[in-house]
Amino acid sequence: MRFEEAHEGDYRIFVGALDAPRGEGYIAALIVNRVHGTPGRHPEAFRDDSLACGYRWRSPEEALHYAMNRARELIRSRSAMLAC
């Protein structure tokens, strides 16, 4: 297992490359939290423990790269919706 963390605007991104069950490879996972949460709201904005329907990446680097790109895409799409 490998994990990385990053900040993107008002969000904190946690991504992971987890050992794939029943086989070789790694699955990608992500959690996106709001840094400045609204009182009474849970800071977690997104969570997916098995990105790409559990696709098995050959290396942890590939899984982490995919998860980070997906997290940033989710944040951009959410930010665009809130700007309207």
Secondary structure, 3 states (H helix, E strand, C coil): CEEEEEEECCEEEEEEEEECCCCCCEEEEEEEEECCCCCCCCCEEEEECCHHHHCCECCHHHHHHHHHHHHHHHHHHHHHHHHC
